[in-house]
């Protein structure tokens, strides 16, 4: 079972695809049709919609890509530590590890 993506097979009529994994921010979600980055809109927090239905047999992948080069939380001296910031910081690291694990399993 993948931690950071879900793959579907296009059927020529389905345009909405569910996310089956958690994410921190909506901008961390990408949709690929036949491995090409494809624009989408949000239906709700766990469902995305493509403008047109992917053709029969095409691979549709909804994937989380958490940023690695940018900290989502920047702690500063004298600031108040809040649980939400600490959770977001820990989740960023957890999600990157999960994404790495998924990538390694796909290449084997």
Secondary structure, DSSP 4 states (H G I P E B T S, - for coil): --SSEEEEE--SS--EEE--S--S-GGGEEEEETTEE---EEEETTEEE-SSPPPTT-EEEEEE---SSS-S----TTPPP-HHHHHHHHHHHHHHHHHHHHHHHHH-
